[in-house]
Amino acid sequence: MNDALIDVSYLAGPRFGETPALFEKIAQDIGEQGYSINPNALPPELAQSLYQQLQQMPQAEFDSAGIGRQVDHMLNSFVRTDEICWIDGSSETGARWLEWTSALRRFLNARLLLGLFSFESHYAHYAPGDFYKRHFDAFKGESNRVLSLVIYLNPGWLPDDSGELVIYRDELDMEGTKVTPSFGTLVAFLSEEFPHEVLPAARDRYSIAGWYRLNTSHGQKVDPPR
């Protein structure tokens, strides 16, 4: 697609920094290999605001994470042991985060014609030793999650802290690509294509996990839910 046909004026201003260049790299990576790994990439002001909000949140706002959605949702400590808190945009920081992810959605739709319709995300807390075993974020033909997005909010993360995200090329890949969960690192990948896991960490590990979804509403069913 001709770059001149894509309006990125909504990204103007200092609050989003070099976002257009980052969005272009994500789009190029997704188009070429299906995933994009970007260390220290989230605009610093936004990353710091999200981190400060996270530090101020009472622990009671986090719930044990489960697997599945709605009626199929269940807790399974064999698969995952982290805690989550959904981001609804009711705070200024949450609203700014959703504004940024909406700008990315529009950019990717223009570049790659993905048809991304909505976005959902939550903070995730992995206490020392917590994990999320190898899994897909979506199964082909069974979900409307298209693109997964992960942001890490861990200042001063060291190699000995472990807790890496491991992205596998396919179900036969046993080695994978490890991503250190250092502050501001952004990872995006096609939800149906890449199995992945979170390795246990030696210290508290914080991130945001999100998913861009299609609109699969039909008849009396509204999906994504409003």
C-alpha positions, -999 to +999 in steps of 0.1 A: +000+000+000+012+035-008+025+052+024+010+085+013-025+071+016-021+064+054-029+093+076-007+093+108-016+128+119-034+113+150+001+104+163+014+140+162+027+156+194+053+148+220+033+124+241+038+096+217+074+103+207+087+082+179+055+061+177+051+063+139+085+047+134+077+020+160+043+013+144+060+010+110+085-016+124+058-036+140+038-037+108+068-047+087+078-074+112+042-088+114+040-088+076+073-106+071+075-130+100+043-128+121+059-114+152+078-083+164+101-079+194+111-043+203+133-037+234+127-004+253+102+007+226+071+020+244+071+058+246+089+066+279+062+089+293+035+063+287+056+035+301+064+054+332+028+064+337+016+027+334+044+016+358+034+042+384-002+032+382+007-004+387+028+004+417-001+023+433-027-004+427-038-024+458-030-061+456-067-068+461-075-055+426-056-085+411-075-118+406-061-152+399-058-157+361-077-184+344-080-200+310-109-196+285-135-169+283-169-163+298-188-196+304-156-216+295-134-196+319-117-217+346-088-216+370-060-240+363-028-237+384-012-264+363-013-242+333-008-207+348-003-191+383-003-154+376-027-127+387-044-101+365-063-068+366-082-057+335-077-022+321-110-004+315-098+031+306-116+047+336-083+062+348-063+089+329-034+064+325-057+037+313-074+060+288-040+071+274-029+034+271-061+026+252-057+057+230-022+045+221-033+010+213-062+023+192-037+044+172-017+012+166-048-007+156-057+019+130-022+019+117-020-019+114-054-020+097-042+005+071-009-012+065-019-049+067-057-049+063-061-071+094-096-060+102-088-054+139-120-042+156-114-039+193-088-043+220-088-058+255-059-058+280-049-064+316-020-059+339-003-092+348+017-100+380+039-130+382+052-136+417+085-154+421+081-189+407+049-181+388+046-193+352+023-198+322+029-230+303+031-233+266-001-223+249-018-204+220-037-172+226-062-184+200-070-215+181-077-214+144-113-211+136-124-210+173-115-174+184-116-139+172-082-129+188-060-119+159-029-101+173-014-104+208+004-075+224+027-077+255+044-047+273+069-052+301+071-029+331+102-042+350+129-016+357+164-030+362+157-065+351+188-087+352+196-120+333+195-139+366+160-127+372+148-151+344+110-149+337+115-148+299+087-150+274+095-178+249+079-176+215+080-208+194+078-208+156+053-236+155+043-267+175+074-286+165+098-259+177+113-269+210+139-241+214+120-209+207+131-173+210+135-158+245+124-123+253+138-106+284+109-088+302+128-055+306+111-021+310+093-008+280+099-039+258+070-045+234+062-078+217+034-084+192+025-117+174-003-133+155-024-150+181-032-182+162+003-188+148+027-188+177+027-210+208+045-193+237+051-196+274+063-176+304+092-190+324+093-187+362+111-156+374+132-150+405+114-117+414+081-101+409+074-096+372+049-072+358+035-068+323+004-058+302-011-085+280-036-075+253-054-088+223-068-072+192-100-089+181-123-091+151-160-083+152-178-116+150-212-104+162-242-122+146-279-126+154-284-121+191-247-127+199-225-096+205-188-105+202-166-089+214-188-082+244-196-045+250 
